[in-house]
Amino acid sequence: MSTAKSPKRWLVVIILFTFLLFHQADKTIISPLLTAIMAEYQINEAQMGAVSSLGIIVSSLLYPAWGYLYDRFSRPKLLSLASLIWGSTTALSAIAPNFRTFMITRASTGIDDSSYPGLYSLLSDYFKPSLRGKIYGLMQISGPFGYMTGIILASILGRVIGWRNIFIITGIIGVIMAFIIFFGVKDRPRGISEPEMRPLDGIREYRISWQEIKDLRKNRSLLYLIGHGFVGVFTWNVLTFWLFHYLEVERGFSALGAMGTMLLANGTLVLGYLLGGNLGDKLFLLNPRGRMLLAGLGTFLGGMSLVISFLLPFTDALLFLILLALTGFFLAFVSPNLMATMHDITLPEVRSTAQALRQLFMDSGAAAAPFFAGLIAVRTSLHTAILSISITSWIVGTCLVFLVVFFVPKDIKTLRETMEKRALAQTGERNLGDDLP
């Protein structure tokens, strides 16, 4: 297969972006519907937090399996299957007659939440390293746009047609996307966009091996990225799940006021993802530590803004909104650059598995976050719960990012040397083949 630019790669980006957009909407749509769901089932914050935590646990347990399958088989076909599972499980949640059934069906939506490693691994074979931060930043704005879509659907349509019908709508979208991905997205040879491979007319297809999985533990940057994942998503999960409810119940926002606040914060996330991904690519070209230095800066400033915002008096609403917007902007610098760095230091045929392992630890840490926040809220307040969890995540996460900054040049060099050896080996094999009679 030629390494020339695929003429359909931007169509692939559009399809995968749409998948992420509506999948994120489905994952986060429950937040503005919490009050209605809790009232119908007559449950408290701890019980509702357990629903989110169970979904994360299911997702966590399946990450290694999804990662390995993505590195062995067709990534688009597996993504299509994940989308079909998303649609089916969401529809089942919509018809749950009681809280126990709802908890089981909603937790089962975690099965398809493990599908993202294959998506980003596939994109890494459509775009060269110097463009990946930009592309990943573009893809990740699907998160805030998806959240905004979910808020609008839930806050406006939810009052008219009810929360169950909202779930039915997003479930149908999942099934439709499964067919679009199956027929509209093609796989690419793993590693075809690496600089050493691009001059070749075609490359040997490499598949994951158990030895390569074992070798991941030697990658110091990857280990610290996994450690960062464990604590880094505590804040995100607590805010995503509880912030809308917190604004309504403890800060006295109206439903429309809470929706406007969330839209503002998500708008700054969009700007942060786009700017962070683009700036990270430019810094990477100047220095191999560039991406992670930017991620470290974003982690520190974003965490500081969030902590200060929650220390403000409840009456200081304007400054609270400004700091919350800055939190989203700076924290958005982190994700596209961490994702691009993952692919800067891992072999093409183990990228889904490496990302799945990081996601496993991310979800292992985050699974307890909404539940623990609910438990703390029952005994104190949501304000105390969110603040205490955010401070811990901010301090530890910043330290781990800067440890990656220290080790990442060596791990990037190791990958580049391996890819160069593969390119030379394939060139030698072809030259030998040309000399045979």
C-alpha positions in Angstrom: 0.0 0.0 0.0 1.3 3.4 -0.9 2.3 5.8 1.9 0.9 8.8 0.0 -1.7 10.9 1.7 -5.0 9.1 1.8 -7.6 11.2 -0.1 -10.3 10.1 2.3 -8.5 10.8 5.5 -10.5 14.0 6.3 -13.7 12.0 5.7 -12.4 9.6 8.3 -11.8 12.5 10.6 -15.3 13.7 10.1 -16.9 10.3 10.7 -14.8 9.6 13.8 -15.4 13.1 15.2 -19.1 12.6 14.8 -18.9 9.3 16.6 -17.0 10.9 19.5 -19.4 13.9 19.6 -22.6 11.8 20.0 -20.9 9.2 22.2 -19.7 12.0 24.5 -23.2 13.5 24.5 -24.6 10.1 25.6 -22.0 9.7 28.3 -22.5 13.1 29.8 -26.2 13.6 29.2 -27.0 12.0 32.5 -25.6 14.9 34.4 -28.3 17.5 33.7 -30.9 14.7 34.1 -29.8 13.7 37.6 -32.5 15.6 39.4 -35.3 14.0 37.3 -33.8 10.5 37.5 -33.2 10.7 41.3 -36.7 12.0 41.9 -38.3 9.2 39.8 -36.3 6.4 41.5 -36.3 8.2 44.9 -32.6 7.8 45.5 -29.8 9.9 47.1 -26.4 11.2 45.8 -24.5 8.2 47.0 -26.7 5.8 45.0 -26.6 8.0 41.9 -22.8 8.3 42.2 -22.6 4.5 42.3 -24.3 4.4 38.8 -21.4 6.4 37.3 -18.8 4.4 39.2 -20.1 1.1 38.1 -20.0 2.2 34.4 -16.4 3.2 34.8 -15.5 -0.1 36.5 -17.0 -2.1 33.6 -15.1 0.1 31.1 -11.9 -0.4 33.1 -12.1 -4.1 33.1 -12.5 -4.3 29.3 -9.8 -1.9 28.3 -7.0 -4.5 28.1 -9.2 -6.7 25.9 -10.2 -3.9 23.6 -6.6 -2.6 23.3 -5.2 -6.0 22.4 -8.0 -6.6 19.8 -7.4 -3.3 18.2 -3.7 -4.1 17.8 -4.5 -7.5 16.2 -7.6 -6.9 14.1 -9.4 -4.3 12.0 -9.8 -1.1 14.0 -12.8 0.3 12.0 -14.8 -3.0 12.4 -14.2 -3.0 16.1 -15.2 0.7 16.4 -18.4 -0.2 14.5 -19.1 -2.9 17.0 -18.5 -0.5 19.9 -21.0 2.0 18.4 -23.6 -0.8 18.1 -23.1 -1.7 21.7 -23.4 1.9 22.7 -26.8 2.3 20.9 -28.2 -0.9 22.3 -27.3 -0.5 26.0 -28.4 3.2 26.0 -31.8 2.1 24.6 -32.1 -0.5 27.4 -31.4 2.2 30.0 -34.4 4.1 28.7 -36.8 1.4 29.4 -35.5 0.4 32.9 -38.6 0.0 35.2 -36.7 0.4 38.5 -33.4 1.7 39.9 -31.7 -1.7 40.1 -32.4 -2.4 36.4 -31.3 1.2 35.5 -28.1 0.7 37.4 -27.3 -2.5 35.5 -28.2 -1.2 32.1 -26.4 2.1 32.6 -23.3 0.3 33.9 -23.4 -1.8 30.7 -22.8 1.3 28.6 -19.3 1.1 30.0 -18.6 -1.7 27.6 -18.2 0.6 24.6 -16.5 3.3 26.6 -13.3 1.3 26.1 -13.3 1.9 22.4 -11.2 5.1 22.2 -7.7 3.6 22.1 -8.3 2.0 18.7 -9.7 5.3 17.3 -6.6 7.3 18.1 -4.3 4.5 17.1 -6.0 4.5 13.7 -5.6 8.2 13.3 -1.9 7.9 14.1 -1.6 5.9 10.9 -3.4 8.6 8.9 -1.3 11.6 10.1 2.5 12.0 10.7 3.8 12.8 14.2 4.2 16.6 13.7 0.4 16.9 13.0 -1.0 14.6 15.6 -1.3 17.1 18.4 -3.4 19.3 16.1 -5.6 16.3 15.0 -6.0 15.0 18.5 -6.9 18.5 19.7 -9.5 18.7 17.0 -10.9 15.3 17.9 -11.1 16.1 21.5 -13.2 19.2 21.1 -15.9 16.6 20.4 -15.9 16.3 24.2 -17.1 19.8 25.1 -19.3 19.9 22.0 -20.8 16.6 23.0 -21.3 17.9 26.5 -23.0 21.0 25.1 -25.2 18.8 22.9 -26.1 16.7 25.9 -27.0 19.7 28.0 -29.2 21.2 25.3 -31.0 18.0 24.7 -31.5 17.3 28.4 -32.3 20.8 29.5 -34.7 21.7 26.6 -36.0 18.5 25.1 -35.9 16.6 28.4 -38.6 18.8 29.9 -40.8 18.1 26.9 -40.3 14.4 26.1 -38.7 13.2 29.4 -35.3 11.7 30.2 -36.2 8.2 28.9 -36.9 9.5 25.4 -33.6 11.4 25.4 -31.8 8.1 26.0 -33.8 6.5 23.1 -32.7 9.2 20.7 -29.0 8.9 21.6 -29.3 5.1 21.4 -30.6 5.3 17.8 -27.8 7.6 16.9 -25.3 4.9 18.2 -26.8 2.3 15.9 -26.7 4.6 12.9 -23.0 5.5 13.5 -22.2 1.8 13.7 -23.2 1.4 10.0 -21.5 4.6 8.9 -18.2 3.5 10.5 -18.4 0.0 9.1 -18.8 1.1 5.5 -17.1 4.5 5.6 -13.8 4.0 7.5 -10.9 1.9 6.2 -7.9 0.6 8.2 -4.3 1.6 7.5 -1.1 -0.4 7.9 0.3 0.2 11.4 3.3 2.6 11.2 2.7 3.8 7.7 2.8 7.4 8.6 6.0 7.3 10.6 8.8 9.5 9.1 11.1 6.5 8.4 8.4 4.6 6.6 6.9 7.3 4.5 9.5 7.1 1.6 8.7 3.4 1.1 6.1 2.3 -1.4 4.6 -0.1 1.1 5.5 -1.5 4.5 5.4 -4.8 6.2 2.4 -5.2 8.5 3.5 -5.5 12.1 1.2 -7.1 14.8 1.4 -6.9 18.5 3.3 -9.6 20.4 3.4 -10.6 24.1 7.0 -9.6 24.2 6.2 -6.1 23.1 3.5 -5.8 25.7 6.1 -6.9 28.4 8.6 -4.4 27.0 6.2 -1.5 27.7 7.2 -1.6 31.4 10.7 -0.5 30.3 9.3 2.8 28.9 9.7 5.3 31.8 7.7 8.0 30.2 4.8 5.7 29.6 4.8 4.5 33.2 4.6 8.1 34.5 1.9 8.9 32.0 -0.1 5.9 33.3 0.5 7.2 36.9 -0.7 10.6 35.8 -3.8 9.0 34.3 -4.6 7.5 37.7 -5.0 10.8 39.5 -5.5 13.2 36.6 -9.1 12.3 35.8 -10.4 12.5 39.4 -11.3 16.2 38.8 -12.8 15.6 35.4 -15.1 12.8 36.5 -16.3 14.6 39.6 -16.9 17.9 37.6 -18.6 16.1 34.7 -20.9 14.1 36.9 -21.7 16.5 39.8 -21.1 20.2 38.7 -24.5 20.7 37.1 -26.2 19.4 40.2 -23.8 21.4 42.4 -24.6 24.7 40.7 -28.3 24.1 41.1 -28.4 22.9 44.7 -25.5 24.6 46.5 -24.8 27.8 44.5 -28.4 28.5 43.8 -28.2 28.6 40.0 -31.4 28.2 38.0 -31.5 25.3 35.5 -30.9 27.8 32.7 -28.1 29.6 34.7 -26.4 26.3 35.3 -26.7 25.4 31.6 -25.2 28.8 30.6 -22.3 28.2 33.0 -21.5 24.8 31.6 -21.7 26.1 28.1 -19.2 28.8 28.9 -16.8 26.4 30.5 -17.1 24.0 27.6 -16.5 26.8 25.1 -13.1 27.5 26.7 -12.3 23.8 26.5 -12.8 24.0 22.8 -10.3 26.9 22.5 -7.9 25.1 24.8 -7.9 21.9 22.9 -7.4 23.6 19.5 -4.7 26.0 20.8 -3.0 23.3 22.9 -2.8 20.8 20.1 -1.4 23.3 17.6 1.0 24.8 20.0 2.2 21.4 21.2 3.0 20.4 17.6 5.1 23.5 17.1 6.9 23.1 20.4 7.6 19.4 19.6 9.4 20.4 16.4 11.6 22.7 18.4 12.3 20.3 21.3 11.2 16.7 22.1 10.1 18.0 25.6 7.9 20.7 24.0 4.6 18.9 24.2 4.9 17.8 27.8 6.2 21.2 29.0 3.0 22.7 27.6 1.0 19.9 29.3 2.7 20.6 32.6 1.9 24.3 32.4 -1.7 23.5 31.6 -2.0 21.1 34.5 -0.6 23.6 37.0 -2.6 26.7 35.8 -5.8 24.8 35.3 -5.7 23.1 38.7 -4.8 26.4 40.4 -7.8 28.2 38.7 -10.2 25.5 39.8 -9.1 25.4 43.4 -9.2 29.2 43.7 -12.7 29.3 42.2 -14.0 26.9 44.8 -12.4 28.9 47.6 -14.4 32.0 46.6 -17.5 33.0 48.5 -20.8 31.9 47.0 -21.7 35.5 46.4 -18.8 36.2 44.1 -20.5 34.6 41.0 -18.7 36.6 38.3 -15.2 35.7 39.4 -16.3 32.1 39.9 -17.4 32.0 36.3 -14.2 33.5 35.0 -11.9 31.1 36.9 -14.0 28.2 35.9 -13.6 29.2 32.3 -9.8 29.5 32.7 -9.8 26.1 34.3 -11.3 24.5 31.2 -9.0 26.5 28.9 -5.7 25.5 30.6 -6.6 21.9 31.4 -7.5 21.4 27.8 -3.8 21.9 26.9 -3.0 18.6 28.6 -5.0 15.9 26.8 -4.0 16.3 23.1 -0.3 16.6 24.0 -0.4 13.5 26.3 -2.1 11.5 23.6 0.4 12.6 21.0 3.3 11.9 23.4 1.9 8.3 23.9 2.3 7.8 20.2 5.7 9.5 20.1 7.1 6.8 22.5 5.3 3.6 21.6 5.6 1.2 18.6 2.7 1.5 16.1 1.5 -2.1 16.8 1.2 -1.6 20.5 -0.4 1.9 20.7 -3.9 0.7 21.3 -2.7 -1.6 24.1 -0.5 1.1 25.7 -3.3 3.6 25.6 -5.7 1.0 27.0 -3.4 0.3 29.9 -3.2 4.0 30.7 -7.0 4.2 30.4 -7.3 1.2 32.7 -5.4 3.1 35.4 -7.3 6.3 34.7 -10.6 4.6 35.2 -9.4 2.6 38.2 -8.6 5.9 39.9 -11.7 7.7 38.5 -14.2 4.9 39.2 -14.4 5.8 42.9 -14.4 9.6 42.3 -18.1 10.2 41.7 -19.1 7.7 44.4 -16.7 9.1 47.0 -17.8 12.6 46.1 -21.4 11.5 46.7 -20.4 10.0 50.1 -18.5 13.2 51.1 -21.5 15.3 49.9 -23.9 13.4 52.1 -21.8 14.0 55.2 -20.7 17.6 54.3 -21.4 19.2 51.0 -20.7 18.8 47.3 -18.5 21.9 47.6 -16.2 20.2 50.0 -16.2 17.0 48.0 -15.2 18.7 44.7 -12.6 20.9 46.3 -10.8 18.2 48.3 -10.6 15.8 45.3 -9.5 18.6 42.9 -6.6 19.7 45.2 -5.3 16.2 45.4 -5.5 15.6 41.6 -3.9 19.0 40.9 -0.8 18.6 43.0 0.0 14.9 42.2 -0.8 15.3 38.5 1.5 18.3 38.0 4.4 16.4 39.6 3.9 13.4 37.4 3.7 15.4 34.2 7.1 17.0 34.9 8.6 13.6 35.5 7.6 12.7 31.9 9.2 15.9 30.7 12.5 14.6 32.1 12.4 11.1 30.6 10.6 11.6 27.3 13.5 12.6 25.0 15.2 9.2 25.6 12.0 7.2 24.9 11.3 9.2 21.7 14.9 8.5 20.5 14.4 4.7 21.2 11.3 4.6 19.0 12.9 6.6 16.2 15.9 4.2 16.2 13.6 1.2 16.0 11.6 2.6 13.1 14.8 3.4 11.3 16.0 -0.2 11.7 12.7 -1.5 10.3 12.9 0.8 7.3 16.5 -0.3 6.6 15.6 -3.9 7.0 12.6 -3.6 4.5 14.8 -1.7 2.0 17.4 -4.5 2.2 14.8 -7.2 1.7 13.5 -5.4 -1.4 16.9 -4.9 -2.8 17.7 -8.6 -2.3 14.4 -9.5 -4.0 15.3 -7.3 -7.0 18.6 -9.2 -7.4 17.0 -12.6 -7.5 16.5 -14.2 -10.9 
